[in-house]
């Protein structure tokens, strides 16, 4: 494919301009053929762009997809209304054939007059105590849609765990648990009868939310126990270099034109193929180095991204994530582990870590497991047992410079 012009950005871009990830999308579609998927990954790894491209690529296939951004959705009534309005809009475009007979019947019980789908809203006061009926009926109508081509409908719930966390922090833990139970019950019917799949992802892990509900609210449900976990890794070198080529077309230049490919490869090596950080390097070059790629400018841009106060927010989520979503005792141990590991050149053994970190061994082991599952660390196995290292060198460098 020929490179096309992209402007460096920390935000989103048009769905048809999202670079790469073709192999990951093919893998995801294969999984969705038989089950729902949970994406567990930290912030700024390209999840939202990936799932938006997934939805875009599904437009002309037998796997239809609907994308919902859920952060800021205040409660179950608003959630039900969002799902219904979006489905109704897509149906008007001819994307789906849903009769909504169940919703019409349920709505008619409250308002006996003739039901007009265009004016139905679950935000009316009478629905506050009937959200469970509304949501369950809506999901049943989806399962009962006219599925002429044996299509699979994928419902993408972006920032689903963040929405639940905000509910919990706002005193709505009971609503969150009830919603998860309804979703678990309906999901099995939807998957079997209506060929409906869910893709759940967010900037905090779903397991973090479920663990909190279990520890603080005695929630014992496992709403996604039959789903596949999908980890979105860094871009391939080919995709990452192509992204550099696209960004370069936004009026960048190289001091030696014949060296620009080598400059791209240096950027990819420093950022380890992480698309957000590739964009950040081009932004630094654009703002502070006259959009000129040179050996000296790249070195200065790399150092600036890691050390300059105005770029602190680029990596600060690595620390904030632990402070916000984990109890003080756990987060304290995890920070100390990361402090220690950021100073090591080679993978560091678990037994040495236990000797180095003054704390209960089982707590240290649990913290290491969390850091692996949260993608901070990689774990390897050898003759001397388990060893750990930062998953991404760029995160290790930032942590050592700014936190250790």
Legacy VTK file of the C-alpha trace (Angstrom):
# vtk DataFile Version 3.0
C-alpha trace
ASCII
DATASET POLYDATA
POINTS 404 float
0.000 0.000 0.000
1.198 3.498 -0.820
1.753 5.744 2.225
-0.866 8.444 2.791
-0.623 11.697 4.732
-1.310 11.540 8.476
-0.815 14.310 11.010
0.874 13.383 14.307
-1.803 13.114 16.966
-2.411 11.724 20.435
-6.090 11.360 19.594
-8.185 9.385 17.185
-8.196 9.443 13.378
-10.629 8.484 10.640
-11.466 4.778 10.678
-10.298 4.274 7.087
-6.919 5.875 7.860
-5.913 3.682 10.794
-2.591 2.050 9.980
-1.824 -1.668 10.037
-3.079 -4.349 12.450
-4.361 -6.549 9.607
-2.963 -9.736 11.144
-4.406 -8.876 14.555
-7.818 -8.182 13.016
-7.748 -11.512 11.184
-6.948 -13.267 14.462
-9.734 -11.405 16.259
-12.311 -12.292 13.576
-11.315 -15.932 13.871
-11.936 -15.809 17.634
-15.255 -14.007 17.196
-16.488 -16.764 14.942
-17.025 -18.879 18.050
-16.872 -16.698 21.186
-16.746 -13.270 22.776
-13.410 -11.607 23.537
-11.970 -9.496 26.362
-9.016 -7.251 25.501
-6.759 -6.775 28.527
-4.202 -4.019 27.931
-2.979 -0.833 29.551
-3.611 2.681 28.237
-2.017 4.083 25.088
-1.374 0.761 23.381
-3.693 1.479 20.443
-6.776 -0.472 21.647
-9.392 2.067 20.589
-7.918 2.543 17.114
-7.655 -1.227 16.748
-11.280 -1.945 17.626
-12.506 0.995 15.549
-10.634 -0.415 12.568
-12.110 -3.829 13.392
-15.616 -2.342 13.211
-14.739 -0.543 9.965
-13.316 -3.687 8.348
-16.486 -5.599 9.248
-18.725 -3.281 7.226
-18.631 -5.393 4.089
-18.298 -8.805 5.687
-20.619 -11.333 7.262
-19.440 -10.161 10.682
-21.241 -6.890 11.410
-19.890 -4.760 14.239
-21.250 -1.955 16.407
-18.870 0.266 18.376
-19.916 1.867 21.690
-17.741 4.216 23.756
-19.009 3.802 27.323
-16.835 6.057 29.464
-19.081 8.719 30.966
-22.259 6.617 30.689
-23.796 7.447 34.055
-26.159 4.566 34.782
-28.060 1.582 33.443
-30.931 3.664 32.078
-28.528 5.779 30.042
-26.696 2.636 28.891
-29.922 0.967 27.701
-30.930 4.157 25.897
-27.513 4.400 24.214
-27.656 0.802 22.962
-31.222 1.175 21.697
-30.684 4.500 19.927
-27.515 3.274 18.209
-29.162 0.036 17.051
-32.145 1.973 15.766
-29.856 4.349 13.862
-27.909 1.514 12.257
-31.163 -0.200 11.313
-32.301 2.958 9.511
-29.142 2.639 7.400
-30.165 -0.883 6.457
-27.376 -2.510 8.449
-29.644 -4.734 10.581
-33.201 -6.045 10.502
-34.478 -5.902 14.081
-38.230 -5.808 14.646
-37.955 -4.640 18.286
-41.207 -6.481 19.000
-40.208 -7.111 22.611
-39.354 -3.449 23.223
-42.621 -2.337 21.611
-44.605 -4.714 23.813
-42.758 -3.651 26.974
-43.091 0.040 26.160
-46.784 -0.407 25.385
-47.382 -1.538 28.971
-46.303 1.893 30.182
-47.775 3.913 27.331
-50.793 2.088 25.862
-50.990 4.317 22.788
-49.391 3.276 19.504
-45.625 2.913 19.859
-43.335 4.995 17.638
-39.785 3.644 17.725
-38.400 7.084 16.905
-39.637 8.570 20.192
-38.929 5.657 22.547
-36.509 6.660 25.301
-35.459 4.763 28.397
-34.566 8.032 30.126
-38.164 8.559 31.176
-38.660 8.378 34.979
-40.876 5.273 34.765
-37.941 3.234 33.413
-35.662 3.820 36.385
-36.937 0.720 38.186
-37.430 -1.300 34.981
-33.966 -1.068 33.461
-33.452 -4.818 33.861
-36.585 -5.561 31.835
-35.607 -2.985 29.211
-32.039 -4.224 28.794
-32.992 -7.924 28.786
-35.766 -7.316 26.242
-33.462 -5.259 24.034
-30.863 -8.028 24.006
-33.557 -10.615 23.210
-34.743 -8.499 20.271
-31.176 -8.440 18.961
-30.992 -12.236 19.194
-34.326 -12.504 17.347
-33.296 -10.192 14.484
-33.847 -11.257 10.882
-30.535 -12.960 10.280
-30.822 -13.804 6.599
-27.155 -14.331 5.862
-26.314 -16.123 9.098
-24.361 -13.038 10.103
-22.420 -12.579 13.324
-23.105 -9.328 15.152
-20.191 -8.079 17.259
-21.012 -5.496 19.933
-17.841 -3.621 20.895
-17.939 -2.107 24.383
-14.990 0.284 24.652
-14.060 1.519 28.155
-16.549 -0.946 29.643
-14.409 -1.546 32.779
-13.911 2.221 33.249
-17.676 2.744 33.116
-18.184 0.093 35.790
-15.387 1.542 37.943
-16.969 4.994 37.768
-20.306 3.495 38.830
-18.646 1.781 41.790
-16.879 4.975 42.863
-20.187 6.816 42.531
-21.965 4.476 44.941
-23.564 2.298 42.250
-21.736 -0.969 42.912
-25.049 -2.805 43.239
-26.130 -1.622 39.804
-22.797 -2.713 38.364
-23.147 -6.210 39.834
-26.753 -6.564 38.693
-25.797 -5.433 35.194
-22.953 -7.945 35.025
-25.339 -10.734 36.072
-27.903 -9.753 33.419
-25.195 -9.574 30.787
-23.818 -12.983 31.759
-27.267 -14.567 31.598
-28.209 -12.953 28.289
-24.795 -13.348 26.667
-25.017 -17.121 26.577
-28.414 -16.972 24.834
-27.223 -14.262 22.471
-24.127 -16.182 21.444
-25.962 -19.454 20.842
-29.239 -18.214 19.365
-28.480 -14.880 17.753
-24.813 -15.232 16.867
-23.998 -12.135 18.900
-20.476 -11.626 20.214
-19.053 -9.051 22.586
-15.658 -7.386 22.516
-14.964 -5.797 25.907
-11.972 -3.569 26.461
-10.816 -0.531 28.379
-7.871 1.369 29.799
-8.175 -0.596 33.035
-8.440 -4.358 33.118
-11.813 -5.994 33.622
-10.196 -8.260 36.205
-9.306 -5.197 38.302
-12.993 -4.279 38.502
-14.135 -7.830 39.234
-11.473 -8.268 41.936
-12.601 -5.021 43.606
-16.262 -6.097 43.521
-15.322 -9.452 45.018
-13.191 -7.998 47.817
-15.339 -4.988 48.709
-18.865 -6.105 47.781
-18.739 -9.930 47.974
-19.511 -10.319 44.266
-18.942 -13.924 43.221
-20.144 -13.789 39.602
-17.942 -14.620 36.621
-19.666 -12.758 33.782
-16.933 -13.381 31.204
-15.615 -16.766 32.255
-16.291 -18.284 28.813
-14.593 -15.582 26.777
-11.171 -15.517 25.170
-8.579 -12.988 26.357
-6.813 -11.061 23.589
-3.612 -9.096 24.173
-2.791 -6.297 21.738
0.953 -6.200 21.329
3.128 -3.538 19.729
2.928 -3.022 15.978
5.008 -5.193 13.684
8.102 -3.441 12.346
6.503 -3.311 8.898
3.347 -1.586 10.199
5.337 0.770 12.441
7.645 1.866 9.604
4.604 2.409 7.383
3.082 4.631 10.098
6.321 6.655 10.106
6.107 6.990 6.319
2.544 8.318 6.593
3.434 10.813 9.329
6.500 11.960 7.373
4.200 13.172 4.588
2.928 15.930 6.946
5.691 18.284 5.755
8.568 16.524 7.510
11.990 16.334 5.921
15.281 14.532 6.535
18.708 16.149 6.572
19.826 13.362 4.243
16.875 12.113 2.199
18.478 8.734 1.511
18.696 8.139 5.287
15.031 8.666 6.093
14.253 4.916 6.182
17.025 4.437 8.736
15.566 7.303 10.762
12.162 5.605 10.667
13.725 2.375 11.917
15.432 4.260 14.754
12.103 5.753 15.798
10.472 2.320 15.663
13.312 0.799 17.703
13.109 3.509 20.390
9.305 3.343 20.660
9.310 -0.456 20.246
6.537 -0.172 17.690
4.015 1.479 20.028
1.867 3.699 17.765
1.020 6.322 20.404
4.699 6.918 21.145
5.632 6.989 17.445
3.123 9.818 17.072
4.602 11.558 20.114
8.122 11.504 18.652
6.884 13.057 15.413
5.008 15.671 17.460
8.200 16.574 19.342
10.131 16.819 16.071
7.399 18.975 14.562
7.117 21.357 17.512
10.735 21.713 18.585
12.994 20.642 15.721
11.443 22.239 12.621
10.046 18.877 11.459
13.590 17.850 10.541
14.735 14.253 10.978
18.452 13.970 11.696
20.576 11.818 13.946
21.048 14.645 16.446
17.383 15.700 16.427
16.180 12.140 16.985
18.491 11.701 19.976
17.279 14.984 21.474
13.613 14.124 20.790
14.013 10.720 22.446
15.577 12.295 25.543
12.952 15.043 25.652
10.055 12.574 25.550
11.501 10.678 28.518
12.603 13.605 30.677
10.860 16.893 29.816
8.141 17.933 32.320
5.686 18.778 29.520
5.800 15.138 28.373
5.391 13.649 31.844
1.757 12.786 31.085
2.882 10.507 28.238
3.985 7.880 30.763
2.447 9.005 34.052
-0.462 6.572 33.608
1.996 3.754 34.369
2.233 5.033 37.939
-1.308 6.385 38.308
-2.858 3.079 37.261
-1.319 1.324 40.258
-2.165 4.121 42.702
-5.811 4.441 41.648
-6.950 0.876 41.059
-5.050 -1.123 43.683
-5.046 -1.003 47.504
-2.153 0.854 49.113
-0.437 -2.307 50.328
-0.427 -3.910 46.863
0.470 -0.738 44.950
3.356 0.003 47.334
4.908 -3.409 46.681
4.394 -3.099 42.917
6.083 0.310 42.830
9.050 -1.022 44.785
9.348 -3.974 42.417
9.303 -1.691 39.383
11.844 0.621 41.040
14.182 -2.318 41.552
13.673 -3.907 38.135
14.152 -0.607 36.287
17.778 -0.613 37.458
18.547 -4.135 36.256
20.151 -4.949 32.915
19.095 -8.590 32.709
15.922 -10.431 33.803
15.909 -10.639 37.584
15.078 -13.780 39.527
12.018 -14.026 41.760
14.006 -15.357 44.690
16.407 -12.383 44.445
13.457 -10.003 44.308
11.978 -11.518 47.456
15.315 -11.018 49.231
15.605 -7.447 47.941
12.057 -6.304 48.726
11.343 -6.275 52.447
7.821 -7.707 52.515
5.770 -10.878 52.796
6.910 -13.306 50.022
3.360 -14.243 49.046
2.455 -10.572 48.673
5.495 -10.046 46.446
4.543 -13.050 44.310
0.983 -11.775 43.969
2.275 -8.314 42.992
4.519 -9.853 40.333
1.589 -11.805 38.890
-0.451 -8.598 38.677
2.383 -6.716 36.973
2.680 -9.498 34.395
-1.072 -9.603 33.764
-1.154 -5.788 33.525
1.611 -5.938 30.862
4.264 -4.082 32.882
6.537 -7.113 33.085
7.483 -10.225 31.144
8.120 -13.487 32.952
10.546 -16.180 31.880
11.462 -19.583 33.285
14.911 -21.040 33.756
16.923 -23.446 35.854
16.799 -21.033 38.783
13.053 -20.461 38.567
11.008 -17.464 37.469
12.623 -14.231 36.285
11.130 -10.832 35.436
11.933 -7.875 33.207
10.049 -4.826 31.957
7.989 -5.766 28.918
8.920 -2.538 27.125
12.347 -0.951 27.405
10.902 2.530 26.839
8.751 2.140 29.974
11.759 0.876 31.909
13.821 3.909 30.863
11.055 6.339 31.866
10.477 4.623 35.205
14.180 4.595 36.058
14.569 8.282 35.162
11.390 9.565 36.786
10.243 7.168 39.506
12.968 4.836 40.753
LINES 1 405
404 0 1 2 3 4 5 6 7 8 9 10 11 12 13 14 15 16 17 18 19 20 21 22 23 24 25 26 27 28 29 30 31 32 33 34 35 36 37 38 39 40 41 42 43 44 45 46 47 48 49 50 51 52 53 54 55 56 57 58 59 60 61 62 63 64 65 66 67 68 69 70 71 72 73 74 75 76 77 78 79 80 81 82 83 84 85 86 87 88 89 90 91 92 93 94 95 96 97 98 99 100 101 102 103 104 105 106 107 108 109 110 111 112 113 114 115 116 117 118 119 120 121 122 123 124 125 126 127 128 129 130 131 132 133 134 135 136 137 138 139 140 141 142 143 144 145 146 147 148 149 150 151 152 153 154 155 156 157 158 159 160 161 162 163 164 165 166 167 168 169 170 171 172 173 174 175 176 177 178 179 180 181 182 183 184 185 186 187 188 189 190 191 192 193 194 195 196 197 198 199 200 201 202 203 204 205 206 207 208 209 210 211 212 213 214 215 216 217 218 219 220 221 222 223 224 225 226 227 228 229 230 231 232 233 234 235 236 237 238 239 240 241 242 243 244 245 246 247 248 249 250 251 252 253 254 255 256 257 258 259 260 261 262 263 264 265 266 267 268 269 270 271 272 273 274 275 276 277 278 279 280 281 282 283 284 285 286 287 288 289 290 291 292 293 294 295 296 297 298 299 300 301 302 303 304 305 306 307 308 309 310 311 312 313 314 315 316 317 318 319 320 321 322 323 324 325 326 327 328 329 330 331 332 333 334 335 336 337 338 339 340 341 342 343 344 345 346 347 348 349 350 351 352 353 354 355 356 357 358 359 360 361 362 363 364 365 366 367 368 369 370 371 372 373 374 375 376 377 378 379 380 381 382 383 384 385 386 387 388 389 390 391 392 393 394 395 396 397 398 399 400 401 402 403
